[in-house]
């Protein structure tokens, strides 16, 4: 506890960075819904899971982008 007290005393403006994410707003909201879905009725859980398809599309797009970047880099190194 002393470390935190000293930190706050000598460096009150320094804070620990909040967690960063590269998810879009829709993906973040869907993920939060799924985390809270344990207490929801089954039909609402199904809706949350269906909305999560957006994340799958985003991941597919990200994978295509990475592959294109890798191919371009390989082509430059030839």
Protein Blocks (a to p, Z undefined) as FASTA:
>chain_A
ZZmmmmmmmmmmbccdddddfbdfklmmmmmmmmmmmmpcfklmmmmmmmmmmmmmmmmm
mmmmmmmmmmmmmmmmZZ
